């Protein structure tokens, strides 16, 4: 990937969203420069579990985006190397009581009308899917469309798949945007020099608000911290992505307070990943023993077999949260030449291909595969 100072488009951010934007723009015949102040997947992507989910999304724009991405990930899994660990293992959402089952039935019925496949699993059949699940659960729903990838490797291989049309510049921080007399964006400024392009894509994730402010506009992206526990390598004791019904409510919540709900999944490499927590504490990455305690307790309540398993490490990441829980995707009407592809919160890995494809359609002028209106970057502007 040779360095160059002029491209058709500059993508700021080398996480999975930026990588997908670069990949689909390159496929559209555009030359792309991807710039990041850190390494590939050095931010939220590298701290993610790699979830590709439809099961946690209610009918609406985000679910439409997720369903589009589901098909695109299947295509990418055929194209990219097996090291991305694409695994269409499906998800299992479980309820502890009958009230939870009623809520899951209502949720799944709405999703069914939107194109999501969900199969009710009675209590006496749960162990057919997950032999090590705790006894006494009321039942659950199986979502065969849920899948998983290894996010950092997925981002790296998407960038590589762009071929010679993608130039990668790491360790270079964007300190300003280059503009014309009428305010149109024409590139970026870095300590290493200026880079020129008629379009700049803000794929800076949790730091997308900072890049927007360099352009003189507001995009209210906030960090929402989450922790993941990683166990020692195990035989495949968890076959699906398994989580409690409470997780869906936590995803939809805008609360700044700490929320934890058990999310447990195995990986091809052996370790079990345990989440999920959400809280808004700025960019404080300090280890929270309270979060770790809650996650461990909730995971072992779902899978008692994990009680005797060692947790090898824990890590934190910051989800890029926007107040209406929808990402900003597309042209910024306030700054010609600036596009946004950020604010996906905890769904960025799953939504990356659809986001990249939509950005490419914005750049090449072809009809997008779905309505971009709900993701309009200017929707938070008081004058919008």
URRA-V826841 format. One line per field, one symbol per residue. phi: phi as a letter, one per 30 degrees, with the letter a starting at -180 (. if undefined). psi: psi as a letter, one per 20 degrees, with the letter a starting at -180 (. if undefined). burial: b if it has 16 or more other C-alpha atoms within 10 Angstrom, else e. A space follows every 50 residues. Layout:
# URRA-V826841
phi=???
psi=???
burial=???
This chain:
# URRA-V826841
phi=.ddbcbbdaccckcddddddddddddddjcdbccbadbdeidcdedcddi dcccdccdekeddedddddeddddddddcdddddhdbddicbccbdbddd dddddddddddedcjccbbdcdedcedddbdcdddjddkabccdddbabd ddddddddddddiddcccbcibcdcacdbddcjddbkbcbedkdbcadbb cdcdidcdddddddcibcbddbdbdbcbcbdddbdddbccdcbdeddddd dddcddddbbadbbadbedjdccbbbbbacbicdcedcdddddddddddd ddbedddccdddabbcbbddccecicdcbkddddbejcbcbaidhccddd dedddddddddddciddddaddedcedddcdedd
psi=nqqqiprhqppopkahghghggghghhjjqppppqqibrpkichgijrik pnqihjpqpaghhggghghghhhgghhhgrqiiilpomirqopqqhrhgh hgghggghghhhhijppppporhjihihgnhjqqrjqiaappniiqaqro gghggghgghiibiipppoqkopoirqpqahjjqpkaqprhirqppqiqp pnkjchjhhghghhijrpolpqpoqqqpqprqprrniohroprqhhhghh giqjqirppqppopqrqhigqpppaqqpqokbkojppohgggggggghgh hgnhhihjqpphrqqqropnpqhjjqropapoihnpipqqmrkjcjjhgh igghggggghhhhijrpqirpigijphjiiphi.
burial=eeeeebbbbbbbbbbbbbbbbbbbbbbeebbbbbbbbbbbbebbbbbbbb bbbbbbbbbebbbbbbbbbbebbeebbeebeeebbbbbbbbbbbbbeeeb beebbebbeebeeeebbbebbebeebeeebebbeeebbbbbbbbbbbbbb bbbbbbbbbbbbeebbbbbeebbbebbbbeeeebbbbbbeeeebbbbbbb bbbbbbbbbbbbeebebbbbbbbbbbbbbbbebbeebbbbbbbbbbbbeb beebeeebbbbbbbbbbbeebbbbbbbbbbeeeeeeeeeebbebbbbbbb bbbbebeeeebeeeebbbbbbbeebbbbbbbbebbbbbbbbbbbbbbbbb bbbbbbbbbbbbbeeeeeeeebeebbbbeeeeee
